[in-house]
């Protein structure tokens, strides 16, 4: 019997960026939430990425400036 090959999960991208004076997080360019500071936005994006991964998905977190990668797996949960 052949083993079924599972496709790698699609990687969702969470981005934290400043728009109109408010820090926003998007998931694959769709609004996900807004925050008062860059740190809060980054933490919110990391929490969302960890939740997605706990459900079997794959995620990465980027933040401005320059889509800087943020290692979300190692960040502590509040």
C-alpha positions as CSV (number, residue, x, y, z in Angstrom):
1,X,0.0,0.0,0.0
2,X,1.4,3.4,-0.9
3,X,1.7,6.1,1.7
4,X,-0.2,9.2,0.9
5,X,2.0,12.3,0.4
6,X,0.8,15.3,2.3
7,X,1.3,18.7,0.7
8,X,3.2,21.2,2.8
9,X,0.7,23.7,4.3
10,X,0.5,27.1,2.7
11,X,2.4,29.7,4.7
12,X,0.3,32.5,5.9
13,X,2.0,35.9,6.4
14,X,1.2,38.2,9.2
15,X,2.5,41.7,8.8
16,X,2.7,44.5,11.4
17,X,2.9,48.0,9.8
18,X,2.1,51.6,10.6
19,X,-0.8,53.1,8.6
20,X,-2.3,56.5,9.3
21,X,-0.7,56.7,12.7
22,X,-2.1,53.3,13.8
23,X,-0.2,50.0,14.0
24,X,-2.1,47.3,12.0
25,X,-1.7,43.6,11.5
26,X,-2.7,41.9,8.3
27,X,-3.0,38.2,7.5
28,X,-2.2,37.7,3.8
29,X,-3.0,41.4,3.2
30,X,-6.4,41.2,4.9
31,X,-6.9,43.3,8.0
32,X,-6.5,41.3,11.2
33,X,-6.3,44.0,14.0
34,X,-5.0,47.3,15.1
35,X,-2.6,48.2,18.0
36,X,-1.3,51.3,19.8
37,X,2.5,50.4,19.3
38,X,4.8,48.5,17.1
39,X,5.6,46.1,20.0
40,X,1.9,45.4,20.6
41,X,1.3,44.8,16.9
42,X,4.3,42.5,16.7
43,X,3.1,40.5,19.7
44,X,-0.5,40.3,18.3
45,X,0.9,39.0,15.0
46,X,3.1,36.5,16.8
47,X,0.1,35.3,18.9
48,X,-2.0,34.8,15.7
49,X,0.9,33.0,14.0
50,X,1.3,30.6,17.0
51,X,-2.4,29.9,17.1
52,X,-2.5,29.1,13.4
53,X,0.5,26.8,13.8
54,X,-1.1,25.1,16.8
55,X,-4.0,24.2,14.4
56,X,-1.6,22.6,11.9
57,X,-1.0,25.6,9.7
58,X,2.3,27.4,8.8
59,X,3.0,31.1,9.4
60,X,5.6,33.8,9.3
61,X,5.6,37.2,10.9
62,X,7.0,40.4,9.2
63,X,7.1,44.0,10.4
64,X,8.1,47.3,9.1
65,X,10.5,48.7,8.2
66,X,11.4,46.5,5.3
67,X,9.4,43.4,6.1
68,X,11.8,42.5,8.9
69,X,11.2,38.9,9.9
70,X,10.1,38.4,13.6
71,X,10.8,35.0,15.2
72,X,7.4,34.3,16.6
73,X,8.0,30.8,18.0
74,X,10.5,32.0,20.6
75,X,8.5,35.0,21.8
76,X,6.9,34.6,25.2
77,X,3.1,34.6,25.5
78,X,1.5,37.3,27.7
